[in-house]
């Protein structure tokens, strides 16, 4: 039995029916990235240009591997939500849907790739 | 019903009519940097995948990222990452209800530009020191 009134169900949900969920998620992920990004820059950054043995040995260590995994996965989910708003602002109709679907797939594919790559290097 | 006049109605003033302001430009660049970071992200994902695959694959990815073109992309992306991070910090400050006055918002815009350039220079200096 539904005790909620129609008004209560609609209140605060807006036209998208999701309320402030996207906004709040971007807030949470941006706070996480505020910490992750500088740590990632100073741990992974010096590895660019290093040789194969050095790089694979470095990312076999727990801290650099976990920081890289978190930065890429949280960063790409943050990107997925951000690029969705960008597309919604500038693209209309069917093209909007296609772009959002494509960029969502690219984001998840990149996350899956980085999880596979770092797991394979580290384990 | 009135005859539809939707084609002749005046449009509200848009980007082309406004003088660029610190608040609008610094905000637009947060969007541009955030979305452009996909390029360097995918380059780095390729670099990690190559490191997980083989020596030959890694050397190809590494040579592309450290080529002059790769260096341009990575240095611009390093700046973009710092700028977007400071832009995000400004949004978090705004979310607390602080810094919304015009002067404060403009000052934070300048801090984002100068801060991102300083942080980029310091980071490159740190990398060169280690190499």
gemmi code that builds the backbone of each chain (N, CA, C; Angstrom):
import gemmi

chains = {
    "A": [
        ("UNK", (0.840, -1.198, 0.000), (0.000, 0.000, 0.000), (0.877, 1.252, 0.000)),
        ("UNK", (0.617, 2.156, -0.919), (1.425, 3.364, -1.036), (0.882, 4.454, -0.121)),
        ("UNK", (1.710, 4.890, 0.809), (1.291, 5.946, 1.727), (1.702, 7.327, 1.238)),
        ("UNK", (2.669, 7.389, 0.283), (3.136, 8.681, -0.211), (2.085, 9.310, -1.114)),
        ("UNK", (1.893, 10.621, -0.968), (1.002, 11.328, -1.884), (1.757, 11.616, -3.177)),
        ("UNK", (0.997, 11.923, -4.241), (1.630, 12.266, -5.516), (2.559, 13.457, -5.354)),
        ("UNK", (2.096, 14.444, -4.585), (2.892, 15.642, -4.346), (4.232, 15.285, -3.699)),
        ("UNK", (4.169, 14.385, -2.715), (5.382, 13.997, -1.999), (6.356, 13.271, -2.933)),
        ("UNK", (5.819, 12.469, -3.835), (6.668, 11.718, -4.768), (7.356, 12.641, -5.776)),
        ("UNK", (6.696, 13.729, -6.156), (7.223, 14.615, -7.194), (8.120, 15.706, -6.622)),
        ("UNK", (7.878, 16.070, -5.342), (8.545, 17.216, -4.733), (10.065, 17.095, -4.776)),
        ("UNK", (10.730, 18.115, -5.347), (12.188, 18.161, -5.342), (12.849, 17.294, -6.388)),
        ("UNK", (12.066, 16.592, -7.209), (12.661, 15.675, -8.180), (12.948, 16.330, -9.526)),
        ("UNK", (12.319, 17.470, -9.827), (12.599, 18.187, -11.077), (12.147, 17.432, -12.315)),
        ("UNK", (12.455, 18.042, -13.487), (12.009, 17.473, -14.757), (12.696, 16.143, -15.065)),
        ("UNK", (13.916, 15.963, -14.568), (14.661, 14.730, -14.870), (14.282, 13.589, -13.937)),
        ("UNK", (13.495, 13.877, -12.893), (13.017, 12.884, -11.913), (14.129, 12.302, -11.030)),
        ("UNK", (15.292, 12.920, -11.085), (16.387, 12.403, -10.266), (16.846, 13.395, -9.206)),
        ("UNK", (16.121, 14.532, -9.102), (16.464, 15.511, -8.083), (17.878, 16.020, -8.215)),
        ("UNK", (18.588, 16.102, -7.079), (19.943, 16.640, -7.075), (20.992, 15.522, -7.051)),
        ("UNK", (20.609, 14.310, -7.460), (21.519, 13.167, -7.370), (22.822, 13.405, -8.137)),
        ("UNK", (22.703, 13.921, -9.369), (23.901, 14.144, -10.191), (24.797, 15.205, -9.571)),
        ("UNK", (24.157, 16.301, -9.120), (24.911, 17.384, -8.479), (25.653, 16.872, -7.252)),
        ("UNK", (24.969, 16.091, -6.410), (25.596, 15.586, -5.182), (26.722, 14.613, -5.503)),
        ("UNK", (26.511, 13.772, -6.520), (27.577, 12.834, -6.887), (28.817, 13.562, -7.380)),
        ("UNK", (28.635, 14.650, -8.150), (29.778, 15.436, -8.620), (30.493, 16.089, -7.447)),
        ("UNK", (29.731, 16.497, -6.416), (30.350, 17.085, -5.228), (31.213, 16.045, -4.518)),
        ("UNK", (30.657, 14.853, -4.308), (31.392, 13.785, -3.620), (32.654, 13.423, -4.407)),
        ("UNK", (32.514, 13.205, -5.719), (33.681, 12.776, -6.503), (34.710, 13.892, -6.617)),
        ("UNK", (34.271, 15.167, -6.639), (35.248, 16.250, -6.749), (36.076, 16.376, -5.470)),
        ("UNK", (35.458, 16.121, -4.319), (36.225, 16.141, -3.064), (37.252, 15.006, -3.079)),
        ("UNK", (36.833, 13.821, -3.529), (37.762, 12.686, -3.621), (38.911, 13.006, -4.572)),
        ("UNK", (38.587, 13.620, -5.718), (39.612, 13.917, -6.719), (40.555, 15.031, -6.266)),
        ("UNK", (40.045, 15.924, -5.416), (40.876, 17.000, -4.870), (42.068, 16.404, -4.117)),
        ("UNK", (41.855, 15.244, -3.515), (42.902, 14.532, -2.788), (43.707, 13.642, -3.741)),
        ("UNK", (42.975, 12.906, -4.608), (43.613, 11.900, -5.465), (44.517, 12.515, -6.537)),
        ("UNK", (44.039, 13.584, -7.189), (44.755, 14.123, -8.344), (46.190, 14.563, -7.996)),
        ("UNK", (46.403, 15.381, -6.937), (47.789, 15.749, -6.624), (48.660, 14.537, -6.270)),
        ("UNK", (48.095, 13.573, -5.527), (48.888, 12.378, -5.186), (49.238, 11.610, -6.459)),
        ("UNK", (48.261, 11.492, -7.359), (48.504, 10.782, -8.628), (49.581, 11.484, -9.453)),
        ("UNK", (49.496, 12.822, -9.561), (50.474, 13.575, -10.364), (51.893, 13.307, -9.857)),
        ("UNK", (52.072, 13.314, -8.528), (53.425, 13.197, -7.989), (53.881, 11.749, -7.815)),
        ("UNK", (52.962, 10.768, -7.923), (53.414, 9.372, -7.897), (53.571, 8.832, -9.327)),
        ("UNK", (52.525, 8.948, -10.156), (52.577, 8.384, -11.512), (53.373, 9.273, -12.463)),
        ("UNK", (53.319, 10.596, -12.268), (53.972, 11.545, -13.175), (55.430, 11.222, -13.478)),
        ("UNK", (56.271, 11.035, -12.423), (57.693, 10.769, -12.682), (57.950, 9.476, -13.456)),
        ("UNK", (56.943, 8.606, -13.579), (57.122, 7.341, -14.294), (57.041, 7.504, -15.809)),
        ("UNK", (56.456, 8.625, -16.270), (56.343, 8.849, -17.716), (57.746, 9.082, -18.280)),
        ("UNK", (58.098, 8.277, -19.288), (59.423, 8.373, -19.875), (60.402, 7.365, -19.287)),
        ("UNK", (60.012, 6.699, -18.177), (60.869, 5.656, -17.595), (60.758, 4.372, -18.420)),
        ("UNK", (61.724, 3.462, -18.210), (61.720, 2.226, -19.008), (60.724, 1.202, -18.451)),
        ("UNK", (60.507, 0.169, -19.260), (59.507, -0.869, -18.983), (59.660, -1.498, -17.592)),
        ("UNK", (60.884, -1.904, -17.251), (61.135, -2.592, -15.979), (60.816, -1.692, -14.793)),
        ("UNK", (61.251, -0.427, -14.867), (61.009, 0.524, -13.775), (59.513, 0.749, -13.583)),
        ("UNK", (58.803, 0.962, -14.705), (57.370, 1.273, -14.644), (56.580, 0.086, -14.072)),
        ("UNK", (56.840, -1.118, -14.575), (56.073, -2.285, -14.095), (56.402, -2.602, -12.638)),
        ("UNK", (57.684, -2.407, -12.251), (58.058, -2.641, -10.850), (57.371, -1.621, -9.939)),
        ("UNK", (57.309, -0.349, -10.401), (56.713, 0.726, -9.588), (55.230, 0.489, -9.340)),
        ("UNK", (54.499, 0.095, -10.404), (53.053, -0.101, -10.237), (52.696, -1.499, -9.714)),
        ("UNK", (53.717, -2.290, -9.369), (53.468, -3.525, -8.620), (53.305, -3.219, -7.141)),
        ("UNK", (53.768, -2.025, -6.740), (53.645, -1.634, -5.336), (52.212, -1.186, -5.045)),
        ("UNK", (51.693, -1.509, -3.834), (50.274, -1.228, -3.533), (49.887, 0.243, -3.654)),
        ("UNK", (50.668, 1.143, -3.040), (50.233, 2.542, -2.997), (50.090, 3.189, -4.373)),
        ("UNK", (51.142, 3.163, -5.228), (50.968, 3.773, -6.560), (49.875, 3.098, -7.377)),
        ("UNK", (49.738, 1.777, -7.244), (48.717, 1.056, -8.018), (47.311, 1.456, -7.583)),
        ("UNK", (47.076, 1.514, -6.264), (45.735, 1.848, -5.750), (45.389, 3.307, -6.057)),
        ("UNK", (46.377, 4.213, -5.912), (46.137, 5.627, -6.240), (45.767, 5.778, -7.717)),
        ("UNK", (46.511, 5.095, -8.602), (46.222, 5.194, -10.041), (44.840, 4.625, -10.353)),
        ("UNK", (44.515, 3.467, -9.770), (43.199, 2.857, -9.990), (42.066, 3.783, -9.552)),
        ("UNK", (42.204, 4.347, -8.350), (41.160, 5.243, -7.818), (41.049, 6.511, -8.655)),
        ("UNK", (42.195, 7.108, -9.022), (42.161, 8.365, -9.774), (41.476, 8.169, -11.120)),
        ("UNK", (41.848, 7.091, -11.830), (41.239, 6.853, -13.135), (39.755, 6.495, -13.016)),
        ("UNK", (39.388, 5.614, -12.063), (37.988, 5.178, -12.017), (37.077, 6.302, -11.517)),
        ("UNK", (37.464, 6.984, -10.430), (36.641, 8.100, -9.941), (36.654, 9.230, -10.971)),
        ("UNK", (37.832, 9.498, -11.557), (37.960, 10.563, -12.559), (37.093, 10.315, -13.776)),
        ("UNK", (37.070, 9.083, -14.258), (36.280, 8.779, -15.456), (34.775, 8.787, -15.172)),
        ("UNK", (34.367, 8.401, -13.956), (32.939, 8.501, -13.604), (32.538, 9.972, -13.477)),
        ("UNK", (33.443, 10.796, -12.911), (33.234, 12.246, -12.818), (33.140, 12.836, -14.237)),
        ("UNK", (34.011, 12.353, -15.129), (33.975, 12.792, -16.537), (32.650, 12.410, -17.196)),
        ("UNK", (32.197, 11.173, -16.956), (30.951, 10.686, -17.563), (29.784, 11.624, -17.224)),
        ("UNK", (29.669, 12.004, -15.956), (28.591, 12.918, -15.561), (28.791, 14.315, -16.131)),
        ("UNK", (30.059, 14.776, -16.163), (30.359, 16.119, -16.662), (30.089, 16.242, -18.149)),
        ("UNK", (30.532, 15.249, -18.913), (30.365, 15.321, -20.366), (28.886, 15.177, -20.728)),
        ("UNK", (28.109, 14.474, -19.891), (26.665, 14.358, -20.120), (26.002, 15.737, -20.060)),
        ("UNK", (26.388, 16.551, -19.072), (25.840, 17.913, -18.959), (26.279, 18.757, -20.149)),
        ("UNK", (27.548, 18.599, -20.559), (28.057, 19.329, -21.733), (27.211, 19.007, -22.963)),
        ("UNK", (26.944, 17.719, -23.189), (26.153, 17.285, -24.349), (24.717, 17.818, -24.236)),
        ("UNK", (24.139, 17.714, -23.033), (22.769, 18.200, -22.841), (22.653, 19.698, -23.132)),
        ("UNK", (23.752, 20.453, -22.897), (23.733, 21.895, -23.129), (23.813, 22.268, -24.606)),
        ("UNK", (24.534, 21.470, -25.407), (24.828, 21.904, -26.778), (24.260, 21.025, -27.882)),
        ("UNK", (23.769, 19.824, -27.561), (23.302, 18.916, -28.613), (21.836, 18.574, -28.358)),
        ("UNK", (21.027, 18.539, -29.440), (19.601, 18.255, -29.287), (19.204, 16.935, -29.948)),
        ("UNK", (18.036, 16.450, -29.554), (17.395, 15.339, -30.258), (18.140, 14.022, -30.196)),
        ("UNK", (18.104, 13.299, -31.326), (18.706, 11.966, -31.390), (20.212, 12.026, -31.187)),
        ("UNK", (20.854, 13.055, -31.762), (22.314, 13.195, -31.637), (22.715, 13.280, -30.158)),
        ("UNK", (21.884, 13.968, -29.341), (22.159, 14.072, -27.910), (22.206, 12.682, -27.276)),
        ("UNK", (21.181, 11.869, -27.576), (21.128, 10.521, -26.983), (22.337, 9.698, -27.405)),
        ("UNK", (22.653, 9.750, -28.719), (23.776, 8.953, -29.236), (25.083, 9.368, -28.565)),
        ("UNK", (25.336, 10.699, -28.464), (26.567, 11.188, -27.848), (26.674, 10.760, -26.380)),
        ("UNK", (25.566, 10.870, -25.649), (25.600, 10.488, -24.228), (25.901, 8.995, -24.095)),
        ("UNK", (25.268, 8.180, -24.952), (25.502, 6.728, -24.895), (26.964, 6.416, -25.243)),
        ("UNK", (27.471, 7.050, -26.325), (28.855, 6.787, -26.752), (29.849, 7.179, -25.646)),
        ("UNK", (29.688, 8.382, -25.082), (30.643, 8.848, -24.072), (30.545, 8.026, -22.785)),
        ("UNK", (29.335, 7.552, -22.452), (29.177, 6.677, -21.293), (29.927, 5.366, -21.524)),
        ("UNK", (29.781, 4.808, -22.732), (30.481, 3.556, -23.061), (31.990, 3.748, -23.043)),
        ("UNK", (32.472, 4.882, -23.609), (33.914, 5.167, -23.608), (34.431, 5.240, -22.169)),
        ("UNK", (33.663, 5.909, -21.282), (34.086, 6.058, -19.888), (34.214, 4.700, -19.204)),
        ("UNK", (33.177, 3.866, -19.329), (33.222, 2.554, -18.671), (34.294, 1.653, -19.298)),
        ("UNK", (34.472, 1.739, -20.632), (35.499, 0.928, -21.297), (36.886, 1.306, -20.790)),
        ("UNK", (37.125, 2.617, -20.614), (38.425, 3.078, -20.114), (38.643, 2.601, -18.681)),
        ("UNK", (37.570, 2.611, -17.866), (37.689, 2.125, -16.481), (38.035, 0.631, -16.481)),
        ("UNK", (37.322, -0.142, -17.297), (37.594, -1.586, -17.360), (39.028, -1.843, -17.806)),
        ("UNK", (39.506, -1.044, -18.778), (40.869, -1.226, -19.287), (41.909, -0.936, -18.218)),
        ("UNK", (41.714, 0.153, -17.462), (42.703, 0.527, -16.445), (42.694, -0.493, -15.299)),
        ("UNK", (41.532, -1.020, -14.953), (41.459, -2.044, -13.895), (42.219, -3.290, -14.343)),
        ("UNK", (41.958, -3.719, -15.589), (42.656, -4.886, -16.133), (44.164, -4.654, -16.174)),
        ("UNK", (44.579, -3.492, -16.712), (46.008, -3.213, -16.908), (46.757, -3.183, -15.580)),
        ("UNK", (46.233, -2.437, -14.606), (46.956, -2.301, -13.331), (46.916, -3.607, -12.551)),
        ("UNK", (45.794, -4.328, -12.623), (45.735, -5.631, -11.960), (46.793, -6.564, -12.553)),
        ("UNK", (46.929, -6.539, -13.881), (47.897, -7.429, -14.536), (49.337, -7.031, -14.211)),
        ("UNK", (49.586, -5.711, -14.119), (50.941, -5.259, -13.768), (51.251, -5.630, -12.321)),
        ("UNK", (50.276, -5.426, -11.433), (50.521, -5.553, -9.995), (50.538, -6.999, -9.523)),
        ("UNK", (49.778, -7.863, -10.201), (49.651, -9.237, -9.669), (50.596, -10.225, -10.364)),
    ],
    "B": [
        ("UNK", (-7.202, 31.865, -30.425), (-5.771, 31.835, -30.076), (-4.999, 32.837, -30.932)),
        ("UNK", (-3.988, 33.408, -30.338), (-3.143, 34.351, -31.086), (-2.332, 33.609, -32.139)),
        ("UNK", (-2.054, 34.321, -33.216), (-1.222, 33.728, -34.269), (0.195, 33.531, -33.721)),
        ("UNK", (0.742, 32.349, -33.993), (2.091, 32.074, -33.499), (3.103, 33.038, -34.106)),
        ("UNK", (3.909, 33.619, -33.254), (4.901, 34.589, -33.702), (6.288, 34.144, -33.266)),
        ("UNK", (6.441, 32.826, -33.123), (7.655, 32.335, -32.472), (8.927, 32.591, -33.297)),
        ("UNK", (8.780, 32.817, -34.625), (9.977, 33.015, -35.429), (10.510, 34.443, -35.369)),
        ("UNK", (9.618, 35.391, -35.008), (10.025, 36.793, -35.070), (10.368, 37.397, -33.717)),
        ("UNK", (10.174, 36.606, -32.670), (10.419, 37.170, -31.347), (11.905, 37.434, -31.144)),
        ("UNK", (12.234, 38.527, -30.435), (13.658, 38.809, -30.220), (14.287, 37.735, -29.333)),
        ("UNK", (15.509, 37.363, -29.653), (16.225, 36.394, -28.842), (16.881, 37.109, -27.663)),
        ("UNK", (17.045, 36.390, -26.573), (17.725, 36.996, -25.441), (19.215, 37.137, -25.782)),
        ("UNK", (19.858, 38.171, -25.256), (21.281, 38.384, -25.584), (22.099, 37.148, -25.218)),
        ("UNK", (23.033, 36.795, -26.082), (23.809, 35.590, -25.827), (25.304, 35.906, -25.875)),
        ("UNK", (26.120, 34.872, -25.835), (27.581, 34.984, -25.724), (28.194, 36.082, -26.598)),
        ("UNK", (27.701, 36.151, -27.863), (28.344, 37.042, -28.830), (28.186, 38.520, -28.485)),
        ("UNK", (27.208, 38.859, -27.632), (26.920, 40.274, -27.374), (27.582, 40.782, -26.089)),
        ("UNK", (28.014, 39.855, -25.241), (28.595, 40.260, -23.963), (30.096, 40.465, -24.065)),
        ("UNK", (30.608, 41.485, -23.347), (32.051, 41.625, -23.192), (32.525, 40.485, -22.296)),
        ("UNK", (33.627, 39.808, -22.671), (34.105, 38.709, -21.828), (34.411, 39.198, -20.414)),
        ("UNK", (33.970, 38.401, -19.433), (34.211, 38.755, -18.033), (35.053, 37.667, -17.379)),
        ("UNK", (35.735, 38.015, -16.279), (36.535, 37.033, -15.558), (35.682, 35.843, -15.117)),
        ("UNK", (34.450, 36.126, -14.636), (33.604, 35.043, -14.144), (33.195, 34.086, -15.270)),
        ("UNK", (32.813, 34.645, -16.435), (32.336, 33.774, -17.519), (33.495, 33.003, -18.150)),
        ("UNK", (34.617, 33.684, -18.397), (35.757, 33.036, -19.065), (36.361, 31.954, -18.166)),
        ("UNK", (36.519, 32.271, -16.860), (37.124, 31.268, -15.967), (36.211, 30.054, -15.828)),
        ("UNK", (34.899, 30.271, -15.921), (33.942, 29.170, -15.845), (33.968, 28.318, -17.109)),
        ("UNK", (33.997, 28.985, -18.286), (34.028, 28.253, -19.558), (35.274, 27.368, -19.631)),
        ("UNK", (36.410, 27.901, -19.125), (37.643, 27.115, -19.174), (37.619, 25.917, -18.224)),
        ("UNK", (36.821, 25.974, -17.159), (36.655, 24.789, -16.307), (36.013, 23.675, -17.133)),
        ("UNK", (34.998, 24.037, -17.922), (34.309, 23.054, -18.767), (35.241, 22.526, -19.857)),
        ("UNK", (35.951, 23.444, -20.538), (36.845, 23.037, -21.631), (37.952, 22.114, -21.098)),
        ("UNK", (38.608, 22.514, -19.996), (39.714, 21.706, -19.469), (39.213, 20.337, -19.016)),
        ("UNK", (38.085, 20.307, -18.311), (37.557, 19.046, -17.798), (37.279, 18.051, -18.907)),
        ("UNK", (36.669, 18.519, -19.991), (36.315, 17.606, -21.076), (37.517, 17.259, -21.949)),
        ("UNK", (38.433, 18.236, -22.134), (39.615, 17.976, -22.957), (40.544, 16.963, -22.294)),
        ("UNK", (40.436, 16.819, -20.975), (41.299, 15.869, -20.261), (41.068, 14.423, -20.691)),
        ("UNK", (39.979, 14.177, -21.431), (39.752, 12.814, -21.936), (40.917, 12.356, -22.819)),
        ("UNK", (41.494, 13.279, -23.607), (42.578, 12.920, -24.527), (43.771, 12.333, -23.766)),
        ("UNK", (44.264, 13.088, -22.764), (45.416, 12.608, -21.987), (45.050, 11.374, -21.174)),
        ("UNK", (43.794, 11.309, -20.701), (43.351, 10.137, -19.930), (43.443, 8.871, -20.791)),
        ("UNK", (42.940, 8.954, -22.029), (42.977, 7.777, -22.899), (44.423, 7.431, -23.289)),
        ("UNK", (45.267, 8.456, -23.471), (46.694, 8.200, -23.742), (47.327, 7.429, -22.580)),
        ("UNK", (47.018, 7.856, -21.345), (47.583, 7.202, -20.158), (47.018, 5.791, -19.972)),
        ("UNK", (45.719, 5.622, -20.301), (45.119, 4.280, -20.214), (45.826, 3.342, -21.197)),
        ("UNK", (46.094, 3.833, -22.408), (46.842, 3.065, -23.411), (48.238, 2.719, -22.895)),
        ("UNK", (48.906, 3.696, -22.263), (50.259, 3.513, -21.701), (50.248, 2.403, -20.642)),
        ("UNK", (49.239, 2.415, -19.746), (49.116, 1.379, -18.714), (48.825, 0.018, -19.333)),
        ("UNK", (47.914, -0.003, -20.316), (47.571, -1.275, -20.973), (48.803, -1.850, -21.673)),
        ("UNK", (49.586, -0.975, -22.320), (50.803, -1.407, -23.008), (51.811, -1.972, -22.011)),
        ("UNK", (51.926, -1.315, -20.833), (52.842, -1.802, -19.793), (52.410, -3.177, -19.293)),
        ("UNK", (51.087, -3.441, -19.354), (50.567, -4.739, -18.900), (50.667, -5.796, -19.995)),
        ("UNK", (50.976, -5.362, -21.239), (50.944, -6.287, -22.371), (52.335, -6.853, -22.697)),
        ("UNK", (53.232, -5.979, -23.176), (54.569, -6.471, -23.545), (55.555, -5.310, -23.626)),
        ("UNK", (56.834, -5.659, -23.678), (57.894, -4.650, -23.795), (57.716, -3.829, -25.076)),
        ("UNK", (57.431, -4.513, -26.190), (57.268, -3.838, -27.476), (56.105, -2.858, -27.470)),
        ("UNK", (54.957, -3.308, -26.925), (53.773, -2.440, -26.839), (54.061, -1.230, -25.961)),
        ("UNK", (54.785, -1.464, -24.839), (55.091, -0.366, -23.930), (55.992, 0.665, -24.591)),
        ("UNK", (57.004, 0.180, -25.338), (57.949, 1.120, -25.962), (57.265, 1.986, -27.009)),
        ("UNK", (56.269, 1.414, -27.712), (55.506, 2.215, -28.685), (54.705, 3.312, -27.967)),
        ("UNK", (53.936, 2.911, -26.913), (53.120, 3.883, -26.166), (54.010, 4.945, -25.534)),
        ("UNK", (55.131, 4.511, -24.945), (56.036, 5.435, -24.276), (56.647, 6.429, -25.265)),
        ("UNK", (56.991, 5.941, -26.480), (57.609, 6.840, -27.471), (56.601, 7.863, -27.983)),
        ("UNK", (55.318, 7.477, -28.072), (54.290, 8.441, -28.504), (54.087, 9.511, -27.424)),
        ("UNK", (53.992, 9.068, -26.143), (53.738, 10.012, -25.047), (54.932, 10.947, -24.823)),
        ("UNK", (56.159, 10.469, -25.084), (57.337, 11.312, -24.858), (57.847, 11.983, -26.135)),
        ("UNK", (57.104, 11.830, -27.260), (57.473, 12.569, -28.479), (57.166, 14.054, -28.266)),
        ("UNK", (57.586, 14.911, -29.187), (57.315, 16.351, -28.987), (55.811, 16.609, -28.952)),
        ("UNK", (55.056, 15.859, -29.782), (53.599, 16.015, -29.781), (53.015, 15.520, -28.457)),
        ("UNK", (53.507, 14.369, -27.999), (53.071, 13.829, -26.708), (53.376, 14.778, -25.568)),
        ("UNK", (54.573, 15.383, -25.615), (54.952, 16.343, -24.575), (54.012, 17.546, -24.545)),
        ("UNK", (53.642, 18.048, -25.731), (52.714, 19.185, -25.803), (51.375, 18.801, -25.179)),
        ("UNK", (50.846, 17.612, -25.561), (49.560, 17.146, -25.021), (49.647, 16.972, -23.504)),
        ("UNK", (50.717, 16.351, -23.023), (50.826, 16.057, -21.597), (51.022, 17.333, -20.764)),
        ("UNK", (51.809, 18.292, -21.284), (52.031, 19.528, -20.521), (50.757, 20.375, -20.492)),
        ("UNK", (50.071, 20.485, -21.638), (48.793, 21.204, -21.663), (47.778, 20.527, -20.730)),
        ("UNK", (47.797, 19.182, -20.711), (46.862, 18.439, -19.863), (47.202, 18.588, -18.391)),
        ("UNK", (48.490, 18.682, -18.095), (48.914, 18.915, -16.702), (48.352, 20.256, -16.220)),
        ("UNK", (48.464, 21.299, -17.087), (47.890, 22.596, -16.742), (46.369, 22.474, -16.605)),
        ("UNK", (45.735, 21.774, -17.566), (44.275, 21.604, -17.549), (43.826, 20.915, -16.258)),
        ("UNK", (44.611, 19.915, -15.825), (44.268, 19.168, -14.611), (44.356, 20.065, -13.377)),
        ("UNK", (45.409, 20.883, -13.289), (45.532, 21.813, -12.156), (44.426, 22.875, -12.216)),
        ("UNK", (44.177, 23.424, -13.415), (43.154, 24.470, -13.554), (41.785, 23.932, -13.165)),
        ("UNK", (41.449, 22.728, -13.679), (40.136, 22.132, -13.391), (40.015, 21.800, -11.900)),
        ("UNK", (41.119, 21.362, -11.291), (41.122, 21.071, -9.854), (40.831, 22.342, -9.050)),
        ("UNK", (41.503, 23.453, -9.412), (41.250, 24.720, -8.714), (39.832, 25.217, -8.996)),
        ("UNK", (39.348, 24.988, -10.222), (37.968, 25.355, -10.571), (36.966, 24.584, -9.735)),
        ("UNK", (37.251, 23.290, -9.532), (36.388, 22.458, -8.692), (36.410, 22.926, -7.251)),
        ("UNK", (37.603, 23.328, -6.790), (37.734, 23.857, -5.424), (36.886, 25.119, -5.267)),
        ("UNK", (36.881, 25.979, -6.325), (36.062, 27.193, -6.279), (34.572, 26.828, -6.172)),
        ("UNK", (34.156, 25.788, -6.907), (32.751, 25.364, -6.812), (32.418, 24.861, -5.409)),
        ("UNK", (33.352, 24.123, -4.796), (33.113, 23.615, -3.438), (33.007, 24.775, -2.452)),
        ("UNK", (33.824, 25.828, -2.664), (33.736, 27.024, -1.803), (32.392, 27.717, -2.025)),
        ("UNK", (32.001, 27.866, -3.296), (30.707, 28.483, -3.613), (29.551, 27.709, -2.971)),
        ("UNK", (29.672, 26.358, -2.970), (28.599, 25.520, -2.418), (28.367, 25.767, -0.935)),
        ("UNK", (29.386, 26.307, -0.242), (29.197, 26.610, 1.180), (28.555, 27.990, 1.361)),
        ("UNK", (28.290, 28.692, 0.240), (27.682, 30.018, 0.306), (28.704, 31.142, 0.413)),
        ("UNK", (30.000, 30.781, 0.328), (31.060, 31.798, 0.433), (31.585, 32.179, -0.959)),
        ("UNK", (32.134, 33.383, -1.070), (32.825, 33.798, -2.296), (31.924, 34.089, -3.472)),
        ("UNK", (30.633, 34.330, -3.209), (29.694, 34.559, -4.304), (29.616, 36.031, -4.717)),
        ("UNK", (30.189, 36.947, -3.892), (30.208, 38.354, -4.268), (31.097, 38.509, -5.501)),
        ("UNK", (30.750, 39.501, -6.361), (31.451, 39.650, -7.639), (32.959, 39.783, -7.458)),
        ("UNK", (33.372, 40.628, -6.511), (34.809, 40.857, -6.301), (35.509, 39.567, -5.900)),
        ("UNK", (34.875, 38.826, -4.981), (35.463, 37.571, -4.494), (35.532, 36.535, -5.618)),
        ("UNK", (34.460, 36.459, -6.428), (34.429, 35.497, -7.532), (35.510, 35.829, -8.552)),
        ("UNK", (35.683, 37.126, -8.828), (36.713, 37.543, -9.788), (38.113, 37.269, -9.256)),
        ("UNK", (38.300, 37.505, -7.957), (39.609, 37.256, -7.348), (39.948, 35.759, -7.437)),
        ("UNK", (38.938, 34.908, -7.189), (39.184, 33.464, -7.281), (39.502, 33.058, -8.717)),
        ("UNK", (38.898, 33.757, -9.703), (39.207, 33.491, -11.112), (40.679, 33.747, -11.403)),
        ("UNK", (41.192, 34.894, -10.918), (42.619, 35.204, -11.093), (43.498, 34.182, -10.365)),
        ("UNK", (43.053, 33.757, -9.161), (43.827, 32.772, -8.402), (43.887, 31.437, -9.142)),
        ("UNK", (42.790, 31.097, -9.857), (42.782, 29.850, -10.638), (43.788, 29.929, -11.783)),
        ("UNK", (43.825, 31.079, -12.484), (44.727, 31.226, -13.637), (46.179, 31.225, -13.177)),
        ("UNK", (46.480, 32.101, -12.207), (47.868, 32.213, -11.734), (48.278, 30.931, -11.005)),
        ("UNK", (47.387, 30.435, -10.148), (47.679, 29.220, -9.385), (47.949, 28.018, -10.275)),
        ("UNK", (47.138, 27.850, -11.333), (47.335, 26.687, -12.212), (48.660, 26.784, -12.959)),
        ("UNK", (49.043, 28.017, -13.379), (50.326, 28.188, -14.079), (51.497, 27.913, -13.142)),
        ("UNK", (51.398, 28.415, -11.904), (52.472, 28.199, -10.909), (52.598, 26.711, -10.590)),
        ("UNK", (51.464, 26.049, -10.342), (51.485, 24.623, -10.006), (52.041, 23.786, -11.166)),
        ("UNK", (51.680, 24.173, -12.418), (52.207, 23.459, -13.589), (53.722, 23.606, -13.658)),
        ("UNK", (54.210, 24.843, -13.476), (55.663, 25.095, -13.515), (56.367, 24.306, -12.412)),
        ("UNK", (55.815, 24.330, -11.190), (56.417, 23.608, -10.065), (56.449, 22.105, -10.330)),
        ("UNK", (55.360, 21.573, -10.902), (55.295, 20.136, -11.183), (56.342, 19.737, -12.217)),
        ("UNK", (56.451, 20.532, -13.297), (57.446, 20.229, -14.337), (58.854, 20.304, -13.738)),
        ("UNK", (59.096, 21.323, -12.895), (60.385, 21.482, -12.220), (60.689, 20.254, -11.362)),
        ("UNK", (59.666, 19.756, -10.658), (59.812, 18.563, -9.809), (60.156, 17.330, -10.648)),
        ("UNK", (59.485, 17.196, -11.797), (59.752, 16.058, -12.677), (61.175, 16.115, -13.230)),
        ("UNK", (61.593, 17.327, -13.659), (62.930, 17.488, -14.241), (64.010, 17.231, -13.189)),
        ("UNK", (63.727, 17.622, -11.952), (64.661, 17.423, -10.842), (64.891, 15.932, -10.602)),
        ("UNK", (63.800, 15.138, -10.715), (63.905, 13.708, -10.494), (64.592, 12.989, -11.643)),
        ("UNK", (64.461, 13.546, -12.850), (65.002, 12.869, -14.050), (66.504, 13.120, -14.225)),
    ],
}
model = gemmi.Model(1)
for chain_id, residues in chains.items():
    chain = gemmi.Chain(chain_id)
    for i, (resn, *xyz) in enumerate(residues, 1):
        res = gemmi.Residue()
        res.name, res.seqid = resn, gemmi.SeqId(i, " ")
        for name, pos in zip(("N", "CA", "C"), xyz):
            atom = gemmi.Atom()
            atom.name, atom.element = name, gemmi.Element(name[0])
            atom.pos, atom.b_iso = gemmi.Position(*pos), 0.0
            res.add_atom(atom)
        chain.add_residue(res)
    model.add_chain(chain)
structure = gemmi.Structure()
structure.add_model(model)
structure.setup_entities()
